[in-house]
């Protein structure tokens, strides 16, 4: 019996699904972050290997029995990055054929529908859609430096900017107090930390904003409203490219921003519903790692088609 691993690597965690060649699920596992931009190729490969080994141990299988590994990793859109991660990961599963790709096409594949659009809003953000297997359109997903509108990083950055202005104005601001309590530091110390480690710090601000918004904080609610509009802008771009304006299509949502903020989630649904009334909105039908494992099973018996994102 041959076995496959499907992996979904993100900014906060890496998820893995182990299946046998018939598609039977044997184990799930989770390890740390593997976003290639944030943690680098070496740490990314180590997180992928750890998740795979955990799943194999749970099912009492050996690494040498793995015939195929398919990993979708955020921040791994460049071929050079993919090749580096593959070379670092290959020794862990010596007999496996291996495909390393961006998380975007595998997330879209997990919708299971054509036409379909997927909105990813986690540490980063992106929107990807298709009207045929290999006909795609994309918006966003440019990383934390160039911009991930509507992501946890973007929300955190916006919140910190507002706090900074209030600090300069010598005005009381509840979000500032919450941030300083969470990070246990003074404002100047926090600013230094944010400048040194923006990709680490800003996503951690998002839960504070979401909590404040649910408690009625108007500034926090405004930040989340802006984020919902930012995600909608990306959806509009993809829908325009694919000419889906007057077509029924499935729009799937996934990521910690949707899960972590009921307010943003509801606002986003309302905005999409008004603009695209024929869209059917819902969560991603299956986890990305599971979808990756199923595709890996298919690859054992035929060709693997993963469109470029």
PLY file of the C-alpha trace (Angstrom):
ply
format ascii 1.0
element vertex 309
property float x
property float y
property float z
element edge 308
property int vertex1
property int vertex2
end_header
0.00 0.00 0.00
1.24 3.45 -0.92
0.55 6.60 1.09
0.30 10.31 0.38
0.64 13.49 2.41
-1.36 16.66 1.75
-0.03 19.78 3.47
-1.37 23.29 3.95
1.23 25.74 5.23
0.30 29.16 6.54
1.43 32.05 8.65
0.37 30.57 11.98
0.19 26.80 11.42
0.83 23.90 9.08
-1.85 21.22 8.64
-1.29 17.73 7.25
-3.52 14.87 6.11
-2.24 11.33 5.55
-4.19 9.09 3.16
-3.62 5.71 1.60
-3.73 5.38 -2.19
-7.49 4.60 -2.12
-8.24 8.00 -0.56
-8.92 6.66 2.93
-7.90 9.19 5.55
-5.52 7.75 8.15
-4.37 10.71 10.23
-4.35 14.48 10.65
-1.64 16.56 12.27
-0.52 20.12 12.86
2.78 21.93 13.35
4.05 25.51 13.40
4.10 28.26 10.79
5.55 27.56 7.35
4.82 30.77 5.42
7.92 30.96 3.26
8.09 34.76 3.33
7.74 35.07 7.09
9.89 32.19 8.33
12.17 31.35 5.39
12.58 28.16 3.39
14.50 26.22 6.04
11.95 26.75 8.81
9.11 26.20 6.34
10.50 22.81 5.30
11.07 21.86 8.94
7.44 22.61 9.82
6.22 20.59 6.84
8.43 17.66 7.81
7.26 17.81 11.42
3.59 17.76 10.43
4.17 14.84 8.06
6.11 12.83 10.63
3.43 13.41 13.27
0.75 12.05 10.92
2.87 9.01 10.05
3.54 8.26 13.71
-0.18 8.48 14.49
-0.94 5.91 11.77
2.15 3.82 12.55
3.52 4.22 9.04
7.09 4.79 7.89
8.38 7.82 5.94
9.73 5.48 3.25
6.15 4.34 2.50
5.06 7.83 1.38
4.73 7.84 -2.42
3.57 11.42 -2.98
3.72 14.72 -1.10
1.68 17.73 -2.21
2.20 20.91 -0.20
0.53 24.27 -0.70
2.44 26.96 1.19
1.62 30.62 1.62
4.43 32.82 0.42
5.79 30.08 -1.87
4.64 31.42 -5.21
8.13 31.75 -6.68
9.65 28.68 -8.40
13.01 29.28 -6.74
11.39 29.20 -3.30
9.46 26.06 -4.17
12.62 24.30 -5.33
14.51 25.27 -2.18
11.77 23.96 0.10
11.51 20.77 -1.95
15.25 20.09 -1.70
15.12 20.60 2.07
12.01 18.44 2.52
12.87 15.55 0.17
15.22 13.71 2.59
12.39 13.34 5.10
10.34 11.34 2.58
13.00 9.78 0.35
10.75 7.71 -1.91
8.08 10.33 -2.51
7.36 12.29 -5.63
6.93 15.84 -4.41
5.12 18.97 -5.57
5.54 22.24 -3.70
3.24 25.07 -4.74
1.48 28.15 -3.44
-1.48 27.60 -1.13
-3.76 29.59 -3.47
-4.51 27.01 -6.20
-4.99 24.23 -3.65
-7.40 26.38 -1.68
-9.36 27.07 -4.85
-9.40 23.36 -5.65
-10.88 22.72 -2.19
-14.04 24.60 -3.21
-14.84 21.65 -5.46
-16.84 23.83 -7.85
-16.45 25.57 -11.21
-17.14 28.46 -11.54
-15.89 29.29 -8.10
-14.14 32.00 -6.15
-12.25 31.61 -2.89
-11.48 34.45 -0.50
-8.55 33.81 1.82
-8.27 36.13 4.82
-5.80 34.96 7.41
-2.34 36.28 8.23
-2.33 37.36 4.56
-5.13 37.71 2.05
-5.92 36.87 -1.56
-8.83 36.08 -3.86
-8.66 33.44 -6.57
-11.35 32.35 -9.00
-11.85 30.08 -11.99
-14.36 29.42 -14.75
-12.51 26.34 -16.02
-9.87 24.05 -14.57
-6.98 26.11 -15.92
-8.69 29.49 -16.45
-7.96 31.56 -13.36
-7.96 35.11 -12.10
-6.30 36.42 -8.98
-6.31 39.54 -6.83
-4.00 40.27 -3.90
-1.73 37.80 -2.21
1.24 40.11 -2.57
2.66 39.55 0.91
2.90 41.74 4.01
5.32 44.29 2.54
3.51 45.14 -0.69
0.13 44.56 0.92
-2.46 41.99 1.94
-5.66 44.11 2.19
-8.22 42.81 4.65
-5.80 40.37 6.28
-4.94 40.06 9.97
-1.64 41.79 9.21
-3.42 44.66 7.47
-5.98 45.04 10.27
-3.24 45.03 12.88
-1.20 47.62 10.99
-4.23 49.91 10.63
-5.03 49.59 14.34
-1.46 50.39 15.37
-1.46 53.43 13.08
-4.57 54.79 14.78
-3.11 54.10 18.19
0.06 55.97 17.24
-1.93 59.02 16.20
-3.86 58.98 19.47
-0.58 58.67 21.38
0.81 61.74 19.59
-2.42 63.60 20.38
-2.13 62.55 24.04
-5.63 61.14 23.76
-6.98 58.13 25.63
-7.62 55.17 23.30
-8.88 51.78 24.54
-7.08 49.82 21.81
-3.75 51.29 22.89
-4.32 50.16 26.47
-5.27 46.66 25.30
-2.19 46.37 23.10
0.19 47.51 25.83
-1.43 45.13 28.31
-1.14 42.21 25.88
2.48 42.87 24.99
3.37 44.01 28.53
5.37 47.06 27.47
5.29 50.84 27.08
4.19 52.46 23.84
7.75 53.34 22.70
8.83 49.76 23.44
5.90 48.41 21.46
6.65 50.65 18.48
10.24 49.39 18.44
8.98 45.80 18.54
6.48 46.40 15.72
9.17 47.95 13.55
11.56 45.08 14.20
9.04 42.26 13.74
6.03 43.58 11.79
5.07 40.21 10.31
4.93 38.75 13.83
3.38 41.67 15.72
0.63 42.96 13.43
-1.32 39.69 13.05
-1.42 39.42 16.86
-3.29 42.74 17.03
-6.22 41.41 14.98
-7.87 39.41 17.83
-7.71 42.51 20.03
-9.49 44.56 17.36
-12.11 41.85 16.85
-12.78 41.61 20.58
-13.07 45.39 20.93
-15.46 45.56 17.98
-17.75 42.93 19.50
-17.79 45.04 22.69
-19.01 48.05 20.72
-15.75 49.97 20.21
-16.54 52.21 17.25
-12.91 52.63 16.16
-12.43 48.86 16.06
-15.68 48.41 14.17
-14.55 50.99 11.61
-11.25 49.16 11.08
-13.05 45.87 10.46
-15.53 47.57 8.14
-12.61 48.89 6.09
-11.15 45.39 5.97
-14.43 43.94 4.66
-14.46 46.56 1.88
-10.81 45.74 1.06
-11.68 42.07 0.64
-14.72 43.01 -1.46
-12.49 45.08 -3.77
-10.41 41.99 -4.46
-13.51 39.92 -5.13
-14.72 42.56 -7.58
-11.42 42.39 -9.45
-11.60 38.61 -9.85
-15.28 38.63 -10.80
-14.55 41.32 -13.41
-11.68 39.37 -14.93
-13.76 36.18 -15.14
-16.94 37.99 -16.25
-19.02 36.44 -13.50
-21.07 39.56 -12.71
-24.36 38.05 -13.92
-23.51 34.39 -13.34
-24.29 32.07 -10.45
-21.09 31.00 -8.74
-19.86 29.65 -5.42
-17.85 32.03 -3.25
-15.98 30.25 -0.47
-14.43 31.96 2.54
-11.55 30.68 4.61
-9.05 32.01 7.13
-8.73 33.26 10.69
-10.10 36.73 9.93
-13.50 35.31 8.99
-13.39 32.84 11.87
-12.22 35.45 14.38
-14.60 38.30 13.65
-18.35 37.67 13.35
-18.81 41.36 12.61
-16.44 41.39 9.64
-17.84 38.08 8.42
-21.40 39.41 8.44
-20.43 42.73 6.86
-18.55 40.97 4.09
-21.47 38.65 3.31
-23.85 41.61 3.15
-21.55 43.54 0.80
-21.09 40.57 -1.55
-24.81 39.79 -1.47
-25.73 43.31 -2.54
-23.13 43.47 -5.31
-23.40 39.89 -6.60
-26.85 38.56 -5.70
-26.30 35.36 -7.69
-23.27 34.38 -5.63
-23.71 31.52 -3.17
-21.55 32.30 -0.14
-20.27 29.68 2.26
-17.26 28.23 4.05
-14.64 26.15 2.29
-16.25 22.69 1.92
-13.14 20.77 2.96
-9.78 21.62 4.55
-7.02 22.49 2.09
-4.74 19.74 3.43
-7.46 17.18 2.75
-7.97 18.48 -0.77
-4.19 18.33 -1.32
-4.09 14.71 -0.15
-6.91 13.75 -2.53
-5.08 15.42 -5.41
-1.94 13.54 -4.41
-3.91 10.27 -4.60
-5.03 11.21 -8.11
-1.42 11.91 -9.01
-0.48 8.31 -8.24
-2.73 7.06 -11.04
-2.65 9.95 -13.50
-1.36 13.43 -14.18
-1.58 16.14 -11.56
-3.00 19.40 -12.85
-2.45 22.39 -10.59
-3.03 25.73 -12.30
-0.57 28.55 -11.75
-1.82 31.12 -9.26
0 1
1 2
2 3
3 4
4 5
5 6
6 7
7 8
8 9
9 10
10 11
11 12
12 13
13 14
14 15
15 16
16 17
17 18
18 19
19 20
20 21
21 22
22 23
23 24
24 25
25 26
26 27
27 28
28 29
29 30
30 31
31 32
32 33
33 34
34 35
35 36
36 37
37 38
38 39
39 40
40 41
41 42
42 43
43 44
44 45
45 46
46 47
47 48
48 49
49 50
50 51
51 52
52 53
53 54
54 55
55 56
56 57
57 58
58 59
59 60
60 61
61 62
62 63
63 64
64 65
65 66
66 67
67 68
68 69
69 70
70 71
71 72
72 73
73 74
74 75
75 76
76 77
77 78
78 79
79 80
80 81
81 82
82 83
83 84
84 85
85 86
86 87
87 88
88 89
89 90
90 91
91 92
92 93
93 94
94 95
95 96
96 97
97 98
98 99
99 100
100 101
101 102
102 103
103 104
104 105
105 106
106 107
107 108
108 109
109 110
110 111
111 112
112 113
113 114
114 115
115 116
116 117
117 118
118 119
119 120
120 121
121 122
122 123
123 124
124 125
125 126
126 127
127 128
128 129
129 130
130 131
131 132
132 133
133 134
134 135
135 136
136 137
137 138
138 139
139 140
140 141
141 142
142 143
143 144
144 145
145 146
146 147
147 148
148 149
149 150
150 151
151 152
152 153
153 154
154 155
155 156
156 157
157 158
158 159
159 160
160 161
161 162
162 163
163 164
164 165
165 166
166 167
167 168
168 169
169 170
170 171
171 172
172 173
173 174
174 175
175 176
176 177
177 178
178 179
179 180
180 181
181 182
182 183
183 184
184 185
185 186
186 187
187 188
188 189
189 190
190 191
191 192
192 193
193 194
194 195
195 196
196 197
197 198
198 199
199 200
200 201
201 202
202 203
203 204
204 205
205 206
206 207
207 208
208 209
209 210
210 211
211 212
212 213
213 214
214 215
215 216
216 217
217 218
218 219
219 220
220 221
221 222
222 223
223 224
224 225
225 226
226 227
227 228
228 229
229 230
230 231
231 232
232 233
233 234
234 235
235 236
236 237
237 238
238 239
239 240
240 241
241 242
242 243
243 244
244 245
245 246
246 247
247 248
248 249
249 250
250 251
251 252
252 253
253 254
254 255
255 256
256 257
257 258
258 259
259 260
260 261
261 262
262 263
263 264
264 265
265 266
266 267
267 268
268 269
269 270
270 271
271 272
272 273
273 274
274 275
275 276
276 277
277 278
278 279
279 280
280 281
281 282
282 283
283 284
284 285
285 286
286 287
287 288
288 289
289 290
290 291
291 292
292 293
293 294
294 295
295 296
296 297
297 298
298 299
299 300
300 301
301 302
302 303
303 304
304 305
305 306
306 307
307 308
